[in-house]
Amino acid sequence: MEDEKVAKLLSDPMRRAILNLLREKALNETQLAKKLGLSDATVNYHLGLLKRSKLLVAAGEEVEGHGIVQKFYLPSSYLYLPDVEKISRGVARYYFPQNLERVRGALSSGLQDKDLDALTGLQMDDLGERFAVVLVKTAKEYTNHETEPGSGERLVHEIYAKAFDRLMKHG
């Protein structure tokens, strides 16, 4: 994501949760509300924002017995990553905790045998920011890669592993 407005829109964890659920399979508003523990109106609000920003695509409709049409949605992309080099620091800061958790997860999962005790909090913050940059650059190599709903986690793992390897080798 290079668009400042889209990056800000996706800084909301609930919108990211909606997109994550939809990565697995097409769902309608009611199904999303139930899975997220939210009201239909709240989910409708978030879906409207995501649709207007072209982050969702219609995946079909079903007419229920009483005539109400249920619309199903999928994300327009399997993975949304903010390009922290192209958005303002004010918006990028919303992603700092997420970037830090990504690099912590990569380090602790054994992708790298780096001595974690030797890293300070500031070094981890820096590593998280650098990982975010490398991750976006690596993911761009997969821009036109087609992924079916529910089958993209292997691809995401590949992107993360390749990005983390690049980070550790080249900084």
Secondary structure per residue as TSV (DSSP state, phi and psi in degrees):
chain	resnum	aa	ss	phi	psi
A	1	M	-	360.0	121.2
A	2	E	-	-109.1	-14.4
A	3	D	-	-78.6	120.1
A	4	E	H	-57.9	-41.9
A	5	K	H	-67.6	-40.3
A	6	V	H	-67.6	-42.5
A	7	A	H	-60.5	-41.4
A	8	K	H	-66.7	-41.7
A	9	L	H	-58.7	-41.9
A	10	L	T	-85.1	2.0
A	11	S	T	-72.3	-15.5
A	12	D	S	-76.6	120.4
A	13	P	H	-61.1	-29.6
A	14	M	H	-68.6	-37.2
A	15	R	H	-68.5	-38.1
A	16	R	H	-66.0	-36.9
A	17	A	H	-64.0	-40.7
A	18	I	H	-60.8	-49.0
A	19	L	H	-62.3	-38.6
A	20	N	H	-63.8	-42.3
A	21	L	H	-63.4	-39.6
A	22	L	H	-73.8	-16.3
A	23	R	H	-64.8	-29.4
A	24	E	H	-79.7	-41.7
A	25	K	S	-168.0	158.9
A	26	A	-	-67.0	133.3
A	27	L	E	-132.4	159.8
A	28	N	E	-102.5	176.6
A	29	E	H	-57.5	-44.9
A	30	T	H	-65.1	-42.1
A	31	Q	H	-63.9	-42.5
A	32	L	H	-62.8	-44.5
A	33	A	H	-59.0	-43.2
A	34	K	H	-64.6	-46.0
A	35	K	H	-65.7	-33.9
A	36	L	H	-92.6	-10.4
A	37	G	T	71.4	32.8
A	38	L	-	-117.0	165.7
A	39	S	-	-76.9	157.0
A	40	D	H	-58.2	-37.8
A	41	A	H	-64.0	-40.7
A	42	T	H	-65.9	-44.8
A	43	V	H	-64.1	-40.4
A	44	N	H	-58.3	-42.3
A	45	Y	H	-59.5	-50.7
A	46	H	H	-65.1	-40.8
A	47	L	H	-61.6	-40.1
A	48	G	H	-59.7	-44.9
A	49	L	H	-63.5	-43.3
A	50	L	H	-66.5	-38.4
A	51	K	H	-66.4	-45.7
A	52	R	H	-61.5	-29.0
A	53	S	T	-89.8	4.9
A	54	K	T	62.9	32.7
A	55	L	-	-94.4	-7.0
A	56	L	E	-126.2	150.7
A	57	V	E	-125.9	149.7
A	58	A	E	-71.3	133.5
A	59	A	E	-114.8	4.7
A	60	G	E	140.5	172.8
A	61	E	E	-138.7	151.6
A	62	E	E	-134.2	133.4
A	63	V	E	-94.6	121.1
A	64	E	-	-77.7	166.8
A	65	G	T	-54.1	-33.1
A	66	H	T	-94.6	15.7
A	67	G	S	88.5	-1.5
A	68	I	-	-79.8	132.3
A	69	V	E	-91.1	122.2
A	70	Q	E	-98.6	124.2
A	71	K	E	-98.3	138.0
A	72	F	E	-109.8	145.8
A	73	Y	E	-129.9	153.6
A	74	L	E	-133.2	155.7
A	75	P	E	-71.9	150.0
A	76	S	S	-76.3	-13.4
A	77	S	S	-142.8	149.7
A	78	Y	S	-74.7	-32.4
A	79	L	-	-136.3	129.2
A	80	Y	-	-114.6	119.1
A	81	L	-	-125.0	127.9
A	82	P	-	-73.7	133.6
A	83	D	-	-84.5	94.0
A	84	V	T	-66.7	-10.9
A	85	E	T	-84.9	-15.8
A	86	K	T	-114.2	-5.2
A	87	I	S	-111.0	162.1
A	88	S	-	-66.3	154.8
A	89	R	H	-61.8	-31.5
A	90	G	H	-61.8	-36.0
A	91	V	H	-86.7	-39.4
A	92	A	H	-59.5	-30.5
A	93	R	G	-61.6	-26.7
A	94	Y	G	-65.1	-22.7
A	95	Y	G	-96.0	-7.9
A	96	F	H	-56.0	-47.9
A	97	P	H	-61.0	-39.8
A	98	Q	H	-65.1	-41.2
A	99	N	H	-64.7	-40.4
A	100	L	H	-63.5	-43.7
A	101	E	H	-65.6	-35.1
A	102	R	H	-61.3	-47.8
A	103	V	H	-71.3	-35.0
A	104	R	H	-61.7	-43.9
A	105	G	H	-62.1	-43.0
A	106	A	H	-64.3	-42.5
A	107	L	H	-65.1	-45.3
A	108	S	H	-77.5	-17.5
A	109	S	T	-81.4	-3.1
A	110	G	T	91.5	8.3
A	111	L	S	-64.7	-22.1
A	112	Q	-	-146.6	137.5
A	113	D	-	-95.1	35.6
A	114	K	-	-65.6	143.7
A	115	D	-	-74.2	102.5
A	116	L	G	-66.0	-30.2
A	117	D	G	-65.1	-23.9
A	118	A	G	-81.2	-10.5
A	119	L	-	-91.8	131.3
A	120	T	-	-85.3	169.4
A	121	G	H	-59.4	-41.3
A	122	L	H	-66.0	-37.3
A	123	Q	H	-66.0	-38.1
A	124	M	H	-65.5	-41.3
A	125	D	H	-58.8	-46.1
A	126	D	H	-62.9	-43.7
A	127	L	H	-62.3	-39.6
A	128	G	H	-61.9	-42.7
A	129	E	H	-66.4	-42.6
A	130	R	H	-67.0	-36.2
A	131	F	H	-63.6	-40.0
A	132	A	H	-58.9	-40.4
A	133	V	H	-67.1	-48.3
A	134	V	H	-66.2	-37.0
A	135	L	H	-61.7	-44.2
A	136	V	H	-63.9	-45.1
A	137	K	H	-61.3	-40.8
A	138	T	H	-68.1	-43.8
A	139	A	H	-62.8	-31.5
A	140	K	H	-61.5	-24.4
A	141	E	T	-67.2	-17.2
A	142	Y	T	-108.3	15.2
A	143	T	T	-53.7	-42.5
A	144	N	T	-98.7	17.0
A	145	H	-	-77.7	124.9
A	146	E	-	-82.8	134.8
A	147	T	-	-135.0	131.2
A	148	E	-	-80.9	147.9
A	149	P	T	-53.5	133.6
A	150	G	T	83.5	0.3
A	151	S	-	-123.4	15.8
A	152	G	-	-98.4	-4.5
A	153	E	H	-64.5	-33.4
A	154	R	H	-62.6	-40.9
A	155	L	H	-65.8	-42.7
A	156	V	H	-61.0	-43.8
A	157	H	H	-60.1	-42.6
A	158	E	H	-60.7	-44.2
A	159	I	H	-62.9	-47.4
A	160	Y	H	-62.3	-45.6
A	161	A	H	-63.2	-43.2
A	162	K	H	-65.7	-42.0
A	163	A	H	-65.0	-42.7
A	164	F	H	-67.6	-39.3
A	165	D	H	-61.0	-43.6
A	166	R	H	-62.8	-41.0
A	167	L	H	-60.9	-45.8
A	168	M	H	-70.5	-30.9
A	169	K	H	-82.8	-38.1
A	170	H	H	-117.8	-6.9
A	171	G	-	72.2	360.0
